[in-house]
Amino acid sequence: MLQSFGDLMFVVDEDGMILEHRSGNVLQINDHPSRTLHRKIQDLFPVEAGWKIIDGLHELREKNKVVQVEYSLPTLAGKSWYESRLIPIPNKQVIVFIRDITKYKQSEETIKIQLEQLAALRAIDLAITSGEDLSQTLSMILGHVRTYLNIDAASVLLLNPHNQRLEFAAGIGFRTSAMQHTHLNIGEGLAGQAVQKRKIVHIANLKNRKTALLRSPDFGKENFSVYYAIPLIVKGQVLGVFEIFHRSAFSSDQDWMNFLNTLAGQAAIAIDSAMMFKNLQQSNDELTLAYDKTIDGWSRALDFRDKETEDHTCRVTELTLRLAQRMNILDEELIHMRRGATLHDIGKVAMPDGILFKAAPLTEEEWGTMRLHPMIAAEILKPISYLSPALPIPRFHHEKWDGSGYPDGLTGEEIPLAARIFAFADVYDALTSDRPYRTAWSRDNALEYIRKNSGIHFDPKIVPVFIEMMTE
């Protein structure tokens, strides 16, 4: 098992022989007592990571340009991720920088999971509004429950309005048909208690409890241990119970519980729709609000990571919407512009800390990496179909009217209107905010800069509208 280590630097020959190193921690990588110099760099790491570095050296010899490889290593603290950057220098030598990117990979994984969950919620929402059969909708919901909550089995019991009994409606992951014969009165059994109390019933170890479930011989074959019963409530009316089962010890965190509650809410909406209740649109509006809160959460997470621009997103979003309203943009478009503005810098989650937080000017290579963040944003958001109308701002907010922007060098009205509007808010807020390398500009100086860059950076038709708005 390896010890985790900080940033390392080596100078090696083209075959990976270590000629020089710049860290006192090198020997701690694998607790090897021998000398580091005149050893192959790949020998300091487990085989899989060593081969990654060897492949990087081969690629560097073929292309003679900077090569970057990532790999994970088991450490005393768990699994850690590292990045090796191989840079060719004269005399057929190579500088190898190694840095810990575990926090970045963890953030990337968290956002990936949230995007997958959001896509699942959107798929369920579309199934509900498309009027699919209730059993099909419930089966799809249970499939998402099993996948994204990583549990063994789940079921939905519906409350029969005629006899007020809970009856099996759908299930997944069961080995027997025991659950399909469920008929419970309110207050009877664990599911009946969840309905009666209108709150979640959680049993951490079913095997230590005397319940009607365990008295059933067929159910005993399921060998379940962990249990959750979540009442399905819509408009104050209990429609049924959402049951979760796991066969081994299981501990849930707050994110897990939040997503469980969200999925339970979706199941309740599906049932409500199938029973022809009115005001389904209100429920959809609440779901949209949940989407937007998730988006706001991503934005806050980025602000927490980059303290230099903390609260920047909130300010530019508000300013963008003010300018768009002044230009008579339709309300339907304002919704997408708000989402796009909120997510405009989501691509920076993939930027290395050394670039994002660098106090000194960036090198040309570092600028090349930084200019990728609009395209990365588009790749992150593309799987979410309902965010497609919001993509113009994250994708094109660094384009300039005269074509000198990035990443595509679009000119004039080739740049989407939403991105052209957002550019005013983004630049104005940046200029009027304190940064480590300069103090904030005054409002008048910032507006003068925008006026001078009319037709260069900014759409000349929008410049007077923005200046009038900011000087009123």
C-alpha positions as CSV (number, residue, x, y, z in Angstrom):
1,M,0.0,0.0,0.0
2,L,1.4,3.4,-1.0
3,Q,1.7,6.6,1.0
4,S,0.2,9.6,-0.7
5,F,2.6,12.3,-1.8
6,G,2.7,15.8,-3.0
7,D,4.1,17.4,-6.2
8,L,7.2,15.7,-7.5
9,M,9.6,16.6,-10.3
10,F,12.1,14.3,-12.1
11,V,14.6,14.7,-15.0
12,V,14.9,11.5,-16.9
13,D,16.4,10.3,-20.1
14,E,14.3,9.1,-23.0
15,D,14.2,5.6,-21.5
16,G,12.9,6.8,-18.2
17,M,16.2,6.6,-16.2
18,I,16.2,9.1,-13.4
19,L,18.9,11.7,-13.7
20,E,17.7,14.2,-11.2
21,H,14.8,14.7,-8.8
22,R,13.5,17.6,-6.8
23,S,11.6,16.1,-3.9
24,G,12.4,14.7,-0.5
25,N,9.4,12.5,-0.6
26,V,10.4,10.2,-3.5
27,L,11.5,7.3,-1.4
28,Q,8.1,7.3,0.4
29,I,6.3,6.4,-2.8
30,N,6.9,2.7,-2.3
31,D,8.9,2.7,0.9
32,H,11.9,1.4,-1.0
33,P,15.2,2.0,0.9
34,S,17.5,2.1,-2.2
35,R,18.6,5.2,-4.0
36,T,16.3,7.1,-6.4
37,L,18.9,8.3,-9.0
38,H,19.9,5.9,-11.8
39,R,16.6,3.9,-11.5
40,K,13.8,3.7,-14.0
41,I,11.1,6.1,-13.0
42,Q,8.4,3.5,-13.6
43,D,10.0,1.3,-10.9
44,L,8.9,3.8,-8.3
45,F,5.2,3.0,-9.0
46,P,2.9,-0.1,-9.1
47,V,3.0,-1.9,-12.5
48,E,-0.1,-0.4,-14.0
49,A,0.9,3.2,-13.2
50,G,4.5,2.5,-14.4
51,W,3.2,1.3,-17.7
52,K,1.2,4.5,-18.0
53,I,4.4,6.5,-17.7
54,I,6.3,4.2,-20.1
55,D,3.5,4.7,-22.7
56,G,3.8,8.5,-22.1
57,L,7.5,8.4,-22.8
58,H,6.9,6.4,-26.0
59,E,4.3,8.9,-27.1
60,L,6.7,11.8,-26.3
61,R,9.5,10.2,-28.4
62,E,7.1,9.8,-31.4
63,K,5.5,13.3,-31.2
64,N,8.1,15.4,-29.4
65,K,5.5,17.4,-27.5
66,V,4.1,17.6,-24.0
67,V,2.3,14.4,-22.9
68,Q,-0.1,14.2,-20.0
69,V,-1.2,10.9,-18.4
70,E,-3.5,10.2,-15.4
71,Y,-3.6,7.2,-13.2
72,S,-4.9,6.1,-9.8
73,L,-2.9,4.5,-7.0
74,P,-4.0,2.8,-3.8
75,T,-2.7,4.8,-0.8
76,L,-3.0,4.6,3.0
77,A,-5.8,7.1,2.8
78,G,-7.6,5.1,0.0
79,K,-7.4,5.6,-3.8
80,S,-5.6,8.8,-5.0
81,W,-5.4,10.1,-8.5
82,Y,-2.2,11.6,-10.0
83,E,-1.2,13.4,-13.2
84,S,2.2,13.0,-14.8
85,R,3.2,15.7,-17.3
86,L,6.1,14.8,-19.5
87,I,8.0,17.8,-21.1
88,P,10.8,17.3,-23.7
89,I,14.0,19.3,-23.1
90,P,17.4,19.3,-25.0
91,N,19.8,16.4,-24.9
92,K,17.0,13.8,-25.3
93,Q,16.0,14.4,-21.7
94,V,12.5,14.7,-20.2
95,I,11.1,16.7,-17.2
96,V,8.4,14.7,-15.4
97,F,6.0,16.7,-13.2
98,I,3.8,14.5,-11.0
99,R,0.9,16.1,-9.0
100,D,-2.0,14.9,-6.9
101,I,-5.3,15.6,-8.7
102,T,-7.5,13.6,-6.3
103,K,-9.7,16.5,-5.4
104,Y,-10.3,17.4,-9.0
105,K,-11.2,13.8,-9.9
106,Q,-13.6,13.7,-7.0
107,S,-15.3,16.9,-8.1
108,E,-15.5,15.6,-11.6
109,E,-17.1,12.3,-10.4
110,T,-19.6,14.2,-8.2
111,I,-20.7,16.4,-11.1
112,K,-20.9,13.3,-13.4
113,I,-23.2,11.6,-10.9
114,Q,-25.3,14.7,-10.5
115,L,-25.6,15.0,-14.3
116,E,-26.6,11.3,-14.6
117,Q,-29.2,11.8,-11.8
118,L,-30.6,14.9,-13.5
119,A,-30.8,13.0,-16.8
120,A,-32.7,10.2,-15.0
121,L,-35.1,12.7,-13.5
122,R,-35.7,14.3,-16.9
123,A,-36.4,10.9,-18.5
124,I,-38.9,10.2,-15.8
125,D,-40.5,13.6,-16.2
126,L,-40.9,13.0,-19.9
127,A,-42.5,9.6,-19.3
128,I,-45.0,11.2,-16.9
129,T,-46.0,14.0,-19.3
130,S,-46.1,11.7,-22.3
131,G,-49.0,9.8,-20.7
132,E,-47.3,6.4,-20.7
133,D,-49.0,3.4,-18.8
134,L,-48.5,3.7,-15.1
135,S,-46.9,0.3,-14.7
136,Q,-44.4,1.1,-17.4
137,T,-43.6,4.5,-15.7
138,L,-43.2,2.8,-12.3
139,S,-40.9,0.1,-13.7
140,M,-38.7,2.8,-15.3
141,I,-38.6,4.7,-12.0
142,L,-37.6,1.6,-10.1
143,G,-34.9,0.8,-12.7
144,H,-33.4,4.3,-12.1
145,V,-33.7,3.7,-8.3
146,R,-31.8,0.5,-8.5
147,T,-29.1,1.9,-10.7
148,Y,-28.4,5.3,-9.1
149,L,-29.1,4.4,-5.5
150,N,-27.1,1.1,-5.8
151,I,-29.6,-1.0,-3.9
152,D,-30.7,-4.6,-4.4
153,A,-34.5,-4.3,-4.7
154,A,-37.4,-1.8,-4.7
155,S,-41.2,-1.9,-4.9
156,V,-44.1,0.5,-5.0
157,L,-47.3,-0.3,-3.0
158,L,-50.4,1.7,-4.0
159,L,-53.2,2.7,-1.6
160,N,-56.4,1.3,-2.9
161,P,-58.9,4.2,-2.5
162,H,-61.9,1.8,-2.1
163,N,-60.7,-0.5,0.7
164,Q,-57.8,1.7,2.0
165,R,-55.3,-1.1,1.7
166,L,-51.7,-1.1,0.4
167,E,-51.3,-3.3,-2.7
168,F,-48.3,-4.3,-4.7
169,A,-48.0,-2.3,-8.0
170,A,-44.4,-2.8,-9.3
171,G,-41.1,-4.2,-8.1
172,I,-37.6,-4.9,-9.2
173,G,-34.7,-7.1,-7.9
174,F,-36.7,-9.7,-6.0
175,R,-35.8,-13.4,-6.1
176,T,-39.3,-14.6,-5.2
177,S,-42.9,-13.5,-5.7
178,A,-43.5,-12.9,-2.0
179,M,-44.0,-9.1,-2.4
180,Q,-46.6,-9.5,-5.2
181,H,-49.2,-10.8,-2.7
182,T,-48.9,-7.7,-0.3
183,H,-52.2,-6.5,1.2
184,L,-51.7,-4.2,4.2
185,N,-54.0,-2.0,6.1
186,I,-52.9,1.5,7.1
187,G,-50.7,1.1,10.2
188,E,-50.1,-2.6,9.5
189,G,-46.5,-3.7,8.9
190,L,-43.6,-1.3,8.2
191,A,-45.1,0.1,5.0
192,G,-48.4,0.7,6.8
193,Q,-46.6,2.5,9.5
194,A,-44.9,4.8,7.0
195,V,-48.4,5.7,5.6
196,Q,-49.9,6.2,9.1
197,K,-47.0,8.3,10.4
198,R,-46.4,10.1,7.0
199,K,-42.7,9.8,7.4
200,I,-39.8,7.5,6.4
201,V,-39.5,4.2,8.2
202,H,-35.9,2.9,8.2
203,I,-34.7,-0.4,9.6
204,A,-30.9,-0.8,9.6
205,N,-31.0,-4.6,10.2
206,L,-34.2,-6.5,9.4
207,K,-32.7,-9.7,10.7
208,N,-32.7,-8.3,14.2
209,R,-36.4,-7.3,14.1
210,K,-39.6,-9.3,14.5
211,T,-41.7,-8.2,11.5
212,A,-44.5,-9.8,9.5
213,L,-42.1,-9.6,6.5
214,L,-39.7,-12.1,8.1
215,R,-42.4,-14.4,9.2
216,S,-43.2,-15.1,5.5
217,P,-41.1,-18.2,4.4
218,D,-40.8,-16.8,0.8
219,F,-39.7,-13.4,2.0
220,G,-37.1,-15.0,4.2
221,K,-35.4,-16.4,1.1
222,E,-34.8,-12.8,-0.1
223,N,-32.2,-12.4,2.7
224,F,-32.8,-8.6,3.0
225,S,-31.1,-6.6,5.7
226,V,-31.6,-2.9,5.2
227,Y,-35.1,-1.4,4.6
228,Y,-36.7,2.0,3.8
229,A,-40.3,2.8,3.4
230,I,-41.1,6.2,2.0
231,P,-44.7,7.4,1.9
232,L,-45.8,8.8,-1.5
233,I,-47.7,12.0,-0.8
234,V,-49.1,14.4,-3.4
235,K,-51.2,17.5,-2.4
236,G,-51.5,16.2,1.1
237,Q,-52.9,12.8,0.0
238,V,-51.0,9.6,0.5
239,L,-51.0,7.6,-2.7
240,G,-48.8,4.7,-1.6
241,V,-45.4,3.6,-0.3
242,F,-41.9,3.4,-2.0
243,E,-39.9,0.5,-0.5
244,I,-36.2,0.0,-0.7
245,F,-34.3,-3.2,0.2
246,H,-30.6,-4.1,0.5
247,R,-29.2,-7.5,1.3
248,S,-26.0,-6.3,3.0
249,A,-25.1,-3.6,5.6
250,F,-25.6,-0.2,4.0
251,S,-25.0,3.4,5.1
252,S,-26.6,6.3,3.3
253,D,-25.3,9.9,3.1
254,Q,-27.3,13.1,2.6
255,D,-27.0,13.1,-1.2
256,W,-28.3,9.5,-1.3
257,M,-31.3,10.4,0.9
258,N,-32.0,13.5,-1.2
259,F,-32.0,11.6,-4.4
260,L,-34.2,8.9,-2.8
261,N,-36.7,11.5,-1.8
262,T,-36.6,13.1,-5.2
263,L,-37.3,9.7,-6.9
264,A,-40.1,9.0,-4.4
265,G,-41.6,12.4,-5.4
266,Q,-41.4,11.4,-9.0
267,A,-43.1,8.1,-8.4
268,A,-45.9,10.0,-6.5
269,I,-46.3,12.4,-9.5
270,A,-46.6,9.5,-11.9
271,I,-49.3,7.9,-9.8
272,D,-51.1,11.2,-9.4
273,S,-51.0,11.7,-13.2
274,A,-52.3,8.2,-13.9
275,M,-55.2,8.8,-11.5
276,M,-56.2,11.9,-13.4
277,F,-55.6,14.4,-10.7
278,K,-55.6,18.0,-11.7
279,N,-52.9,20.6,-11.4
280,L,-50.1,18.4,-12.9
281,Q,-48.5,21.5,-14.2
282,Q,-47.8,22.8,-10.7
283,S,-45.9,19.6,-10.0
284,N,-43.9,20.0,-13.1
285,D,-43.1,23.5,-12.1
286,E,-41.8,22.2,-8.8
287,L,-39.7,19.7,-10.6
288,T,-38.3,22.5,-12.8
289,L,-37.4,24.4,-9.7
290,A,-35.6,21.4,-8.4
291,Y,-33.6,21.3,-11.6
292,D,-32.7,25.0,-11.3
293,K,-31.7,24.5,-7.6
294,T,-29.4,21.7,-8.7
295,I,-27.9,24.1,-11.4
296,D,-27.5,26.8,-8.7
297,G,-25.8,24.2,-6.5
298,W,-23.2,23.4,-9.2
299,S,-22.6,27.1,-9.6
300,R,-22.0,27.6,-5.9
301,A,-19.7,24.6,-5.9
302,L,-17.6,26.3,-8.6
303,D,-17.6,29.6,-6.6
304,F,-16.4,27.8,-3.5
305,R,-13.6,26.3,-5.5
306,D,-12.6,29.7,-7.1
307,K,-12.7,32.2,-4.2
308,E,-11.5,34.9,-6.6
309,T,-14.8,35.0,-8.4
310,E,-17.1,34.1,-5.5
311,D,-20.6,35.5,-6.1
312,H,-19.5,36.4,-9.6
313,T,-22.1,34.0,-11.1
314,C,-25.0,35.5,-9.2
315,R,-24.1,39.0,-10.2
316,V,-23.6,38.3,-13.9
317,T,-26.8,36.3,-14.1
318,E,-28.8,39.1,-12.5
319,L,-27.2,41.7,-14.8
320,T,-27.7,39.5,-17.9
321,L,-31.4,39.2,-17.2
322,R,-31.8,42.9,-16.6
323,L,-30.2,43.7,-20.0
324,A,-32.2,41.0,-21.8
325,Q,-35.5,42.3,-20.3
326,R,-34.6,45.8,-21.5
327,M,-34.1,44.4,-25.0
328,N,-37.6,42.8,-24.8
329,I,-36.3,39.2,-24.8
330,L,-39.3,36.8,-24.4
331,D,-39.8,35.3,-21.0
332,E,-39.3,31.7,-22.4
333,E,-35.9,32.8,-23.6
334,L,-35.0,34.4,-20.2
335,I,-35.4,31.1,-18.5
336,H,-32.7,29.6,-20.8
337,M,-30.5,32.6,-20.4
338,R,-30.7,32.4,-16.7
339,R,-29.6,28.8,-16.8
340,G,-26.8,29.5,-19.3
341,A,-25.5,32.4,-17.3
342,T,-25.5,30.3,-14.1
343,L,-23.6,27.6,-15.8
344,H,-21.3,29.8,-17.9
345,D,-18.1,28.7,-16.2
346,I,-19.0,25.0,-15.6
347,G,-16.2,24.0,-17.9
348,K,-13.6,25.4,-15.4
349,V,-14.2,22.3,-13.3
350,A,-11.8,20.6,-15.6
351,M,-9.1,23.3,-15.3
352,P,-6.0,22.3,-13.2
353,D,-5.6,24.3,-10.0
354,G,-2.1,25.4,-11.1
355,I,-3.7,27.2,-14.1
356,L,-7.0,28.4,-12.4
357,F,-5.3,29.9,-9.4
358,K,-2.0,31.0,-10.9
359,A,-1.2,34.5,-9.7
360,A,1.4,35.1,-12.5
361,P,0.5,35.5,-16.2
362,L,-0.4,32.2,-17.9
363,T,2.0,30.7,-20.4
364,E,0.9,30.2,-24.0
365,E,0.4,26.5,-23.3
366,E,-1.6,27.3,-20.1
367,W,-3.8,29.7,-22.1
368,G,-4.4,27.0,-24.6
369,T,-5.7,24.8,-21.8
370,M,-7.8,27.6,-20.3
371,R,-9.4,28.3,-23.7
372,L,-10.8,24.8,-23.8
373,H,-13.3,25.5,-20.9
374,P,-16.2,26.7,-23.2
375,M,-16.0,23.4,-25.2
376,I,-15.7,21.4,-22.0
377,A,-18.8,23.1,-20.7
378,A,-20.7,22.1,-23.9
379,E,-19.6,18.5,-23.5
380,I,-20.6,18.4,-19.8
381,L,-24.1,19.9,-20.5
382,K,-24.8,18.2,-23.9
383,P,-26.3,15.0,-22.4
384,I,-29.1,17.0,-20.6
385,S,-31.6,17.7,-23.4
386,Y,-33.6,20.3,-21.5
387,L,-30.4,22.4,-21.1
388,S,-29.8,22.6,-24.9
389,P,-31.4,26.0,-25.2
390,A,-29.1,27.3,-22.5
391,L,-25.8,26.1,-24.2
392,P,-25.1,29.3,-26.2
393,I,-23.8,31.2,-23.2
394,P,-21.4,28.5,-21.7
395,R,-20.2,27.7,-25.3
396,F,-19.8,31.1,-26.8
397,H,-19.4,33.7,-24.0
398,H,-15.7,34.3,-24.8
399,E,-16.3,35.1,-28.5
400,K,-15.8,38.7,-29.6
401,W,-17.7,40.9,-32.2
402,D,-14.5,41.3,-34.3
403,G,-13.7,37.6,-34.4
404,S,-10.7,37.8,-32.0
405,G,-12.4,35.7,-29.3
406,Y,-12.3,32.0,-28.6
407,P,-12.8,29.1,-29.0
408,D,-14.3,29.4,-32.6
409,G,-13.4,33.0,-33.6
410,L,-17.0,33.8,-34.5
411,T,-17.8,37.3,-35.7
412,G,-20.7,39.7,-35.5
413,E,-24.1,38.1,-35.5
414,E,-22.6,34.6,-35.9
415,I,-22.3,34.8,-32.1
416,P,-25.7,33.8,-30.5
417,L,-27.6,36.8,-29.1
418,A,-27.6,35.3,-25.6
419,A,-23.8,35.1,-25.6
420,R,-23.5,38.7,-26.9
421,I,-25.8,40.0,-24.1
422,F,-24.0,38.0,-21.5
423,A,-20.6,39.3,-22.5
424,F,-21.5,42.8,-21.2
425,A,-22.4,41.5,-17.7
426,D,-19.3,39.2,-17.6
427,V,-16.8,41.8,-18.5
428,Y,-18.4,44.6,-16.5
429,D,-18.5,42.5,-13.3
430,A,-14.9,41.4,-13.8
431,L,-13.7,44.9,-14.2
432,T,-15.6,46.2,-11.2
433,S,-14.5,43.4,-8.9
434,D,-11.2,43.3,-6.9
435,R,-8.7,40.7,-8.1
436,P,-5.3,39.7,-6.6
437,Y,-3.5,41.5,-9.5
438,R,-5.5,44.8,-9.4
439,T,-8.2,46.7,-7.6
440,A,-11.7,47.1,-8.9
441,W,-12.4,49.7,-11.5
442,S,-15.0,52.4,-11.0
443,R,-18.3,52.2,-12.8
444,D,-17.4,55.0,-15.1
445,N,-14.0,53.5,-16.1
446,A,-15.6,50.1,-16.8
447,L,-18.4,51.7,-18.9
448,E,-15.7,53.7,-20.8
449,Y,-13.9,50.5,-21.5
450,I,-17.1,49.0,-22.9
451,R,-17.7,52.1,-25.0
452,K,-14.2,52.0,-26.5
453,N,-14.6,48.3,-27.3
454,S,-17.9,48.7,-29.2
455,G,-17.6,46.8,-32.4
456,I,-14.4,45.1,-31.2
457,H,-15.5,43.0,-28.2
458,F,-19.1,44.0,-27.9
459,D,-22.1,44.2,-30.2
460,P,-22.3,47.9,-31.1
461,K,-26.2,47.8,-31.1
462,I,-26.3,46.7,-27.5
463,V,-23.6,49.0,-26.1
464,P,-25.8,52.1,-25.8
465,V,-28.6,50.0,-24.2
466,F,-26.2,48.6,-21.6
467,I,-24.6,52.0,-20.8
468,E,-28.0,53.6,-20.5
469,M,-29.2,50.9,-18.1
470,M,-26.1,51.2,-15.9
471,T,-26.2,55.0,-15.7
472,E,-29.9,55.4,-14.8
